[in-house]
């Protein structure tokens, strides 16, 4: 069942999950402010979701309240449950015609957002970034896990989609509200759950091949987060096999 957009809703809601990002969120918000300034008044809605940050993320973000052209909301979650929980909170709170989430380091230039919106206007329900170029992850461990996981996802888990974890995805309002309303995974592997749900619901997914930059300062802990991702994948598989996702759509 489709959900009608509120009157005078923004054209685009941008959701940015942020955990312990006090050192990077200021630069990100300055870039977003420049992007929003080139749009019509009220065209952009920005939602920052602090995923239980204990540093100055919320305080620094609040300093940009008057610099963003459009609606600017900061959601401060009381617990650090993970990126999936933060993105879900932001997407369910968003009021735009189209909803997009990206990472707090702004590894993707804001100008790319316009291409994603154009693809949605042309009929896609979901547009997902696929990273291009020769950018290398910092650290041998991250590089190995990235390449191995892309092969696994492309051939087994999400056939045809190798780069499930690219942190730039856009949705129509109906698709976002349905999928994030059913999302259960709180960790960073939540993208896989969203894509699997989208395919089961027959949403039209379009891939956009875009440049990306791996910026320093990531809060990912390889060993801990890889273990959590493996457990979350088992959870997703169990829900698929048990029919939990099918029942949740009734």
Residue pairs with C-beta under 8 A, 6 or more apart in sequence:
2 174
3 173
3 174
3 177
5 95
5 96
5 97
5 173
6 95
8 42
9 95
9 96
9 97
10 42
10 43
10 44
10 45
10 70
10 71
10 95
10 96
10 97
11 39
11 43
11 44
11 96
11 97
11 98
11 117
12 43
12 44
12 45
12 96
12 97
12 98
12 99
12 100
12 113
12 117
13 45
13 46
13 47
13 91
13 94
13 95
13 96
13 98
13 99
13 100
14 32
14 44
14 45
14 46
14 47
14 100
14 101
14 102
14 113
15 47
15 49
15 87
15 90
15 91
15 94
15 99
15 100
15 101
15 102
16 28
16 32
16 46
16 47
16 48
16 49
16 90
16 101
16 102
16 103
16 104
17 49
17 51
17 83
17 86
17 87
17 90
17 101
17 103
17 104
18 25
18 48
18 49
18 50
18 51
18 53
18 57
18 61
18 86
18 104
19 50
19 51
19 52
19 53
19 57
19 80
19 83
19 86
19 104
19 219
20 53
20 54
20 55
20 57
20 219
21 28
21 53
21 55
21 57
21 104
21 105
21 217
21 219
22 53
22 55
22 56
22 57
22 59
22 60
23 217
24 104
24 105
24 215
24 217
25 48
25 57
25 60
25 61
25 104
26 60
26 63
26 64
27 106
28 104
28 105
28 106
29 48
29 61
29 64
29 67
29 68
30 64
30 67
31 106
31 110
32 46
32 68
32 106
32 110
33 64
33 67
33 68
33 69
34 110
35 44
35 110
35 111
35 113
36 43
36 44
36 46
36 68
36 69
36 70
37 69
39 69
39 70
41 69
41 70
42 70
42 71
43 70
44 68
44 69
44 70
44 71
45 70
45 71
45 72
45 73
45 94
45 95
45 96
46 68
46 70
46 71
46 72
46 73
47 72
47 73
47 74
47 75
47 90
47 93
47 94
48 61
48 72
48 73
48 74
48 75
48 90
49 74
49 75
49 77
49 86
49 87
49 89
49 90
50 57
50 58
50 61
50 74
50 75
50 76
50 77
50 86
51 77
51 80
51 81
51 82
51 83
51 85
51 86
52 77
52 78
52 79
52 80
52 81
53 76
53 80
54 80
58 74
58 76
61 74
62 74
64 72
65 72
71 95
73 93
75 89
75 90
75 93
77 85
77 86
77 89
81 186
82 186
82 187
82 188
82 190
82 228
83 186
83 187
83 188
83 190
84 183
84 185
84 186
84 187
84 188
84 189
84 190
84 193
85 186
87 101
87 180
87 190
88 180
88 183
88 186
88 190
90 101
91 99
91 101
91 171
91 176
91 177
91 180
92 177
92 180
92 181
94 176
96 173
97 172
97 173
98 116
98 117
98 120
98 170
98 171
98 172
98 173
99 170
99 171
99 172
99 173
99 176
100 113
100 116
100 117
100 168
100 169
100 170
100 171
101 167
101 168
101 169
102 108
102 113
102 167
102 168
103 167
103 168
105 215
105 217
105 218
106 215
107 167
107 212
107 213
107 214
107 215
108 129
108 167
108 168
108 210
108 211
108 212
109 211
112 129
112 168
112 208
112 210
113 170
115 208
115 210
116 127
116 168
116 170
116 208
117 170
119 127
119 170
119 206
119 208
120 127
120 170
120 171
120 172
123 204
124 204
124 205
124 206
125 171
125 172
125 174
125 175
125 198
125 203
125 204
125 205
126 169
126 170
126 171
126 172
126 175
126 198
126 203
126 204
126 205
126 206
127 169
127 170
127 171
127 205
127 206
127 207
127 208
128 161
128 163
128 166
128 168
128 169
128 195
128 205
128 206
128 207
128 208
129 163
129 166
129 167
129 168
129 169
129 207
129 208
129 209
129 210
129 212
130 161
130 162
130 163
130 166
130 207
130 208
130 209
130 210
131 163
131 166
131 209
131 210
131 211
131 212
132 209
132 210
132 211
132 212
133 211
133 212
135 211
135 212
135 213
135 214
136 143
136 214
137 143
137 146
137 214
138 214
138 216
138 218
139 222
141 222
142 220
142 222
145 222
145 226
149 165
150 162
150 163
151 162
153 161
153 162
153 163
153 164
153 192
154 160
154 161
154 162
157 164
157 192
157 196
157 233
158 164
158 192
158 195
158 196
158 199
161 195
161 205
161 207
164 191
164 192
164 195
165 188
165 189
165 191
166 191
166 212
168 210
169 191
169 194
171 179
175 198
175 203
178 201
178 249
179 194
179 197
179 198
179 201
179 203
180 194
182 197
182 245
182 248
182 249
183 190
183 193
183 194
183 197
184 193
184 235
184 239
185 192
185 193
185 232
185 235
185 236
187 225
187 228
187 229
187 232
188 220
188 225
188 228
188 229
189 228
189 229
189 232
189 233
189 236
190 232
192 233
192 236
193 232
193 236
195 205
196 236
196 240
196 245
197 245
198 205
199 205
200 245
200 246
201 249
238 244
239 245
